[in-house]
Amino acid sequence: MAGEGGFTTHQLPESGEVTLGRDPACGVVVDDGSVAPRHAVLSMGPPVRIDDLGSGLPTSVGEERVEAGHPIELAPGDILHLGGV
C-alpha cells in the first residue's frame, strides 16, 4: 500500500474476507482522512473481489469506480484506490 506516508505491505488470508478502512478493528488499517472507518471489503475468492461499503468516499480499481453492492474482480497488477490513497 502506498500513500503520502510511504509504502507498507499487509499479509492477507488465503480465504474469507478482509475489511479495509481507518477503524483499528479493520483487517487492513489505512490511516488517512480520505478513507472511511469501514471503507471496503476484499473477498479472497477465488476470484479476489473488492466491494465498497457505501461510505460515500470513492473506491476504484484503476479508473473504474466500485459501487457499493457491485464488487469488482481484481487481477494481478490492478491498482486499488481507497479515498485519496
C-alpha positions as CSV (number, residue, x, y, z in Angstrom):
1,M,0.0,0.0,0.0
2,A,1.4,3.4,-1.0
3,G,0.4,6.8,0.3
4,E,1.8,10.1,1.4
5,G,3.3,8.5,4.5
6,G,5.3,5.9,2.5
7,F,4.8,2.3,1.5
8,T,3.5,-0.6,3.6
9,T,2.7,-4.3,2.9
10,H,-0.1,-6.4,4.5
11,Q,-0.3,-10.2,4.6
12,L,-3.8,-11.3,3.5
13,P,-5.5,-14.5,4.4
14,E,-6.0,-17.2,1.7
15,S,-9.8,-17.2,2.1
16,G,-12.6,-15.3,3.7
17,E,-13.0,-11.5,3.8
18,V,-10.8,-8.6,4.9
19,T,-12.2,-5.2,5.8
20,L,-10.2,-2.1,4.8
21,G,-10.6,1.2,6.5
22,R,-9.4,3.7,9.1
23,D,-11.0,1.8,12.0
24,P,-8.4,0.0,14.1
25,A,-10.7,-3.1,14.0
26,C,-10.2,-3.5,10.2
27,G,-8.1,-6.3,8.9
28,V,-6.1,-3.7,6.9
29,V,-6.0,-0.3,8.6
30,V,-5.5,2.7,6.3
31,D,-4.7,5.7,8.5
32,D,-5.7,8.5,6.1
33,G,-8.6,11.0,6.5
34,S,-9.8,10.4,3.0
35,V,-10.6,6.7,3.9
36,A,-13.8,5.8,5.8
37,P,-13.6,3.9,9.1
38,R,-15.0,0.8,7.2
39,H,-14.3,1.7,3.6
40,A,-14.3,-1.6,1.5
41,V,-14.1,-5.3,1.8
42,L,-11.8,-7.8,0.0
43,S,-13.3,-11.2,-0.7
44,M,-10.3,-13.5,-1.1
45,G,-12.2,-15.8,-3.5
46,P,-11.2,-17.2,-5.9
47,P,-11.7,-14.8,-7.6
48,V,-10.5,-12.0,-5.4
49,R,-13.1,-9.2,-5.4
50,I,-13.3,-5.7,-3.9
51,D,-16.6,-4.1,-2.8
52,D,-17.3,-0.6,-1.5
53,L,-19.1,-0.5,1.8
54,G,-21.2,2.6,0.9
55,S,-19.3,5.2,2.9
56,G,-19.7,7.8,0.1
57,L,-16.0,8.0,-0.3
58,P,-14.5,6.6,-3.5
59,T,-13.2,3.1,-4.1
60,S,-11.8,2.4,-7.5
61,V,-9.8,-0.2,-9.4
62,G,-7.6,1.7,-11.8
63,E,-10.1,4.2,-13.4
64,E,-13.2,2.1,-12.7
65,R,-15.3,3.2,-9.7
66,V,-16.5,0.4,-7.4
67,E,-20.2,0.9,-6.4
68,A,-21.5,-0.5,-3.1
69,G,-23.1,-3.9,-3.7
70,H,-21.4,-4.3,-7.0
71,P,-18.0,-6.0,-6.3
72,I,-15.3,-5.9,-9.0
73,E,-12.9,-8.8,-9.6
74,L,-9.3,-8.0,-9.2
75,A,-6.5,-9.2,-11.4
76,P,-2.8,-9.3,-10.7
77,G,-1.3,-5.9,-11.1
78,D,-4.6,-4.0,-10.6
79,I,-4.2,-0.7,-8.7
80,L,-6.8,-0.2,-5.9
81,H,-7.6,3.3,-4.6
82,L,-9.4,4.0,-1.4
83,G,-10.4,7.6,-0.9
84,G,-7.2,9.6,-1.8
85,V,-4.9,6.6,-1.2
